[in-house]
Amino acid sequence: MNDNAFELSASKMRAEGMSEFSIAQFKHLYECWRSGDFGGSVREADVSPLKNVPAIRDIHESIDMDMALDAFSKTAFLKLNGGLGTSMGLEKAKSLLPVRRHKARQMRFIDIILGQVLTARKRLGVPLPLTFMDSFRTSHDTMTVLKKDRRFIQEEVPVEIIQHVEPKIDAQTGEPVSFPADSDLEWCPPGHGDIFATIWESGLLDTLQEQGMEYLFISNSDNLGARPSRTLAGHFAQSGAPFMIEVALRTDADRKGGHIVIDKKTGHLLLREMTQVDPADRSAAMSIKRHPYFNTNSIWVRVDALKEKLAEYEGVLPLPIIENKKTVDPADPSTRPVIQLETAMGSAVSLFDGATCVQVDRMRFLPVKTTDDLFIMRSDRFHLTDAYEMEDGNYNFPNVELDDRYYKNIADFNERFPYGVPSLAAANSVTIRGDWTFGRDVTMYGDAVLDDKGVSSYVPNGQYIGPQGVEPDEWV
């Protein structure tokens, strides 16, 4: 690799008008990557499992609600909103994707988020400032929506901070990749761990302190379960902890996700992603009995503690590096291999003495990463309340596997469900193989299966689909 490769990236960033701070942050990531110092693997022998985390349902019964409301009145809300939803074929902010209707109105992620915030402000009389961390690709879409919503008024605290951007690295040369066919694809965000550097450079923490805000709640815009909570604000305030991660009980479906462990050497909490697990430790790391909790990527942090920690590291926290291997055009595997250097927000937990976790119910973890997830969100499993809460009876959802060839892209997905997705209230699992388009009022039950017929197929109005496929309509 070229020894001057980083300088080529720095020059490219300066030519685009990027700040010296953003270049310094990328230099930290780049030099760690070039040296092979990724934060390394986290061996099972060096950590202890996280156990006996206090649960929100128990906290709710015992907490002083007046104290909790006081803490909530000093809480700000920050949503990670930089994603385009490219995995679903979207080319705009993922938060503009329609989720479901409410009183005949089509509701997108961003509409539901705004509804949650405005409801909390009105019902509880709290300021609850809301800020989106947008990327250069999502900023215009997001700000257009916010300006059109006459109910949402916020003047003292900025409604947007802009995530940094960095060059994609040519996997062979270490130099910034060139892609004249679409120069926008030469750039990428540095992962959601960039939230801290973006907060630092934006001056948001100073503004929050000026407005009397002491606590900051950060979550993903595609997780509609991560709504404002005075109970959690009160618990966090009462705990005295500088940093708190919401965790949930793992199921078999969560075995491959990031989870929190305790570093035996320091006693600090650690976020361990599966990429950091040594092959010899994989079975232990995936054991939901040994490691019962997973990271929901929703965190609470004290504004003064975060400000002090960022000042200690001049705005660039020493987070483990994630080497994300892709092609320069993610939609075209024949294009040049690149490296995207990223960090994870939750990994900052290891930097704070006294950091803690709280166990939340599944109702606070409702992410939409794929059209499989969206299929459930749009179904009758959910009801969107007047408080903009996504409610379900037990939050124990059917396992859904839709044929990627016909349902992965959102346009293809919508085309095949022209009247909305089927009823899933009685479904244990859903497997669709092949190209099926659905009529009105279709119901799925049990372990519902549709097999590939090799041709485009249709489920007529009002049909039932179970383990044997579409039920025959003749008497036996």
N, C-alpha and C positions, 0 to 999 in steps of 0.2 A: 504493500500500500504506500501511497505517496505521503512522505513525512509532512508536507505542507497542506495536506488535504483539509484540515480544519480551517486554515486561513482562506481557502477557496469558499468554504461555507460562510465564514464571517463576512467576506467581501460581498457575497451574494445577498446576505441579510441586510447589509448596509445599503446596498444598491436599491433594496426595496423599502428603505426608510425605517428599518426596525431599530429599536432602541439598543444602546450599549448594554443595558441590563439584560434584555432578552438574549443578546449574543453571549453574555457572560453565563447565563443559565445554560444555554445550549453547549457552551464550551465545557461546563462541568459534566454534562451528560456524555458528551463526545469523548472526553479524556478518560472517563471511567470505562466507557465501552472499548476504546482502543487498548486500554491497559488490561482488559479482561476483568476489571473489578466491578462486577454487576451487583454486588450485595450478596452474591453467591447462593449456594444451596443452604437450606435450614434443616440440619439433620435431626432426626427423631430423638436421638440420644441427648441432644443439647437443649431440648425443650420439655416443658411439662404441659399436659392438656389443661385447657381452661374448663373449670367445673363450677357448679353452684352459682351461676350468674343470677342476680335478682331479676324477677320477672315483673313486667309492667302491670299485669293483672293484680299482683299482690301489692305493688306500690300504690295503685289507684285506690285501693281500699283503705290504706293507712295514711295517705299523704294529707297534709293541711292544704286545702284548696285555696285559701286566701293567700298563703305563702306561694303556692304554685302560680296563682294569677299574677302576683307581684313579679315573679321571675319571668313569666311569659310576657309581661309588659316591657321587659328589658331584652327581649329576644328578637333577633333579625333572621330572615329566611333567605337562603342563597341556593339557587337551583343551577345545577350543571346542565347547560343547554347548548353544547357545542356540536352535538351529533346530527348527522344528515340522514341517518337511517339507510345507509348505502347497502346494508345487508338485506334490506327489503326492496331495493331498487328505487328508493326515494332520492330526489335531487334537491330537496329543500329541507328546512329544519324539521327534524323528526317530531318535534312538539306540535307541529301543525297538522299531524295526521289525525283524522277523525277517529274517535274511540267508540262512541255510542251516542244515541239521541237522549235528550232530556227535555220533557215537555215540548216535543216536536222539533227542538233545536239541535242541530248537529254539534256535538261537543268534541273539541280537540284536546290533546293533553294540556295545552296552554290555557284553554278556556276553563278546564277543571281546576288547574293550579290557581288561576286568578279567583275562581269561585271559592276555593278553600280559604284563601287569604282574606278576601272581602267578607266572607261569612264570619271568620274569627274576629276580624276588626269590629264588625257591627255587633255581634253577640256578646263579646267580652270586653269591648271598649279599649282595645290595645292598638298601638300604632303598627306593629308587625311589618316593618319595612321589608320589601321583596326586591331582590337583585338577581338578575340572570347572568351567569357567566356564558356569554355567547362566543362563538368562533367567527372568523371573518366570513364564513359561509352562511351562518345562521343569523347574524346580527340584523340584517335588513328585514327579513321575514318577521323576526320577533318584535322589533321596534314598531313595525307597521301595525301589528295586532295591538300592542300596548297603547299606541296613540289613538286607535279607533275605539277603544273601550272607555267610554265616558265615566264609568263607575270607578275606574282605577286611577286614583290621584296620588301622586307621590312626588314631593319636591325636594325635601331635605337630603334624602339618600338616593344615590344614582340607581336607576333601574337596570343598568347594564354595566358590566366590565367585560373587556375583550380578552379572551384566551390568547396566549402566545402562539406563534407558528414557527416551524423550523423546517430546514431542508430535509427531504428524504435522502438517505445515503446510499450511494451505489454499493451494493454488497461486495463487489470485487475490488474496487479502487479506494473506497472510503471517502470519495469525493461527492459533492452534491450532484444528484442525478439530473440529467437533462432530458426533457420530453417535449420537444417543440410542438407535437400534435395537440397538446393541452398543457400549457405551462402551469396551470393551477394545480395539476397533479404532481408537480415537483415539490409540493409543500404538504405538511401534515401537522396536526396538533401534538403536543408532547404528553398526551395522556391526561387523566383527570388529576394526577398529582400536581399538575401545573397550577391548580387552583390557588396554592399558597403563594407562588411567585407573582401570579396575577393580582391577588389581593394586595400584596406588598407594594407592587409598582403603582397600583391604582390609587393608593391612599385610602381605601375603603375603611380600614380599621380606625383611622383617625376620625373619619366622618361619623362612624357608628358611635364612637366614644363621645363625640360632641353632642350626639342626639340621645345620650344616656343609655345606649345599648351595651349590655355586659356579656350576652351570650349569642352565639351564631350557630344556626342549624343548617347543615349543608347536605343536600341529597340530589339524586338524579331526576331530571324532568320526566323521564319515561317510567318512573316508579310512582304511580298515583297513590300508593299506600303511604308514602312518606309525607303525610300531611302535618300541619302545625299541631302541636300537642302541649297544652299547659301542664298536664301530668308529667310528661318527660322533662319539660323545662324546669318544673319544680324539683323533680328528683335530681336533675343535673346540678341545679343550684345548691341543693341540700348536701349533695355528695362532696362538694369542695374539690372535685376532680377538675383538672385543666382540660381534659379531652375525654370524650365518651363515644364509643361505637355501639350502634344498635346491632345486635346479633339475633339470629333466630335458630330454632332447632333444625338440624339437618335431617333430610330424608334421603332415601336412596338417590333421588334425582339431584341432590346437592353434593354428592360425594366428591365431585371433581372441582368444586369451587374453593375460593379462598377462605381460610378459617383462621381464627385467632388462637395463638399459643403463648406460653410464658417462657421467656428466655431464662434458662437456669442460671446463667452467668450474671445477668444484670437484674433479674426479677421484673423486667419490663415486659409489657405485652408486645407481641409481634404479629403482624399480618403475614401469613405464609400462603402464597399462591402455589398452585400445583406445579408451576414451572420451577419453583424453588425446592421441590421435593426430590431427593435422591431416589433413583429407581429402586434401591434396596429398601427404602422407607415407604414406598407407595401404598402398600396394603395397610400399613398402620395409619398413614395420613388420611386414607379414604374410609377408615373405620368410623362410622357415625356413633358407635358406642364409646370409642376412645376419645374422639374429638366431636362432641355433640353439637357445637354451634358453628354457624357460618356467618361471614361478614355480609351485611346488607348494603354496605356502602352508603349508609346514612350516619353522619357524625355530628356531635355537638362539641363546641370548643369555646373556651372563655376568651373573649376578645383581648383582654390584657395579657393572658398567657401566650396566645398566638403571636401577638405583637412583640413580646419579649423574645420568643423563640426565633422569630424571623429576623429580628435585629441581631441576635447572636450569630446568625449565619448570613448576614447581609442579604436576606431575601431569598436565598437559594438553599432550601433544606436538603441535607444529604440523604436522599431517599434511594432505595435500591433501584437499579436500572432494569427495565424490561426491554429486551431486544425483540421487537416485533418484525418478523420476516414476512414480506409481502412482495407483490410486483408493483411497478410504478403506477400502472392502471389496475386497481384491484379487480375490475371486471374482466380483465384480459390476462389470463395466466401466461400468455406468450410474451408479454412485455418484460422489461428488464427487472431482475430481482433487486429489491431495495431493503434497507433496514430503517425502521422507524424507532427512534429512541423515546421511551415513555417511562413514566413513573405512576404509581398508584396512590391515590389520596389517603387510603386507610393505613398505608405503611408509616405515616407520620406518627402513629400511636407510640412507636418505640422510642421516640425522642422526648416524651413527656413523663416525668416522674409522677406517679399517682394516677396515671390514666386508667380508665375503667370501661366496663361494658354493661349493657342492660339488655335483657332478653325481651324481645318484642314478639307479638303474635304475627302470624302470616298476613293479617290484614294490613300490616305496615310494609309488606314486601310484595309488591305486585308489578314487577318489571315487565316491559314488553320489548324483547330483543329480536323476536322473529314473528312471522305471520302465524305460527303455531300459538304463540302467546296472545296475539291479537284476536285469534279465533275464539279463545275463551273469554277475553274482555268484552267482545261484542255479543256474547251469547246471553241467554236468560239466566246464566249462573250469577250474573251481577245485576244490582239495582243501583243507580246513581241517585243518591238522596238529595234533598233540597240543600243540604250542607256540603254537597259535592263530595261525598264519601262513597267510594266504591264498596258496596256491601254485598256479602254472600253469606249463606247459612253457616258454613263450616270452614271455608277457605281450603278445602281439600279437593283439589281440582283433578279432572280426568287427564290422563297422559294423552297428548295429542301428537300425532305424526302425520303431517300432510306431505304429499309427494312434491319434493322440491322442484321438479320439472314444471309443475303447473301452478304451484301456490306460493313459492318463495317470493316472487316479485309482487309488490302490492297491486299493480295494475291487473296482473293475471288473477290474483286472489279476488279482487273486487268483481271482476268479470264473471267469475264462477259462482259468486254468491250475490246475484243481482237483487234479491229480496231480503238480504241479511242472512246471517249464519243460522244453522239449525238449532233447535232446542237441545241443550246438553244437561238439563236438570236430572235426567235418569241415566246419564252415561258414566261408565267407569273408565273407559278409554275410547279413543277415536283413531282409527287408522284408515287413511285414504290413499289407495294406490291407483295411479292412472289419472286420466283427465275426466273429472266429473263436474257437471254444472247442476245447481240446485234450484228447484222451484220454491214456492212459498210453503211456509208452515211445515217444514220437515222436522222430524223428531229422531234423535239418536238415543239409544238406550244400551245398557250393559257394555260389553266390549264390542262396540260398533265397528264394522269393517266393510270397506268397499274395495273390491279387487280390480286390478287393471284389466280391462276388456280389450285393450289394444286399439281402441277407437274412442273418439269423444263420446261420452255417455251422459245421460240425463236422469236426475231423480225427480219424478213428477211431484206436483203439489200434494201436501198432506201425507206423504209417505213416512213410514217408520223404518229405521235402519238399525239392525242389531248384529249379533255375532255371525249370522248367515247372510248379511248384506241387506238389500231392500226386501222387506217382507212381501211374499206373494199375496195377491188380493183375492185369490180363489179359496173356496172351502176345501179342507182336506177330508 
